[in-house]
């Protein structure tokens, strides 16, 4: 379940940052790159910061 939440958050971040880049300032694309880089990093290392944050916030055990 936590993986679905992480994917939803990542997708929302990407959509929001692209919309902000289109309507506010192109520098918001850096946030899109940051999210994409974190997704790539987590696929390689099998560690995700968002997963750690969600586990602490919602007190989910392994």
C-alpha positions, 0 to 999 in steps of 0.5 A, a space after each residue: 500500500 505504501 508504494 501506491 501512496 509514494 507513486 501517487 505523491 510523485 505523480 502529483 509532484 510532477 504534474 504540479 511542478 509542470 503546471 507551475 513551470 507553464 504558468 508561473 516560472 520555468 524554474 519549477 522544472 528543476 523540481 520535476 528533475 529533482 523528483 525524477 532523479 529521486 525516483 531513479 535513485 530509489 529504483 537503483 538503491 531500493 531506498 526511498 526518503 518518502 517511504 521513510 517519512 511516511 512510515 514515521 508520520 503514520 507509524 507504519 512498521 516494516 
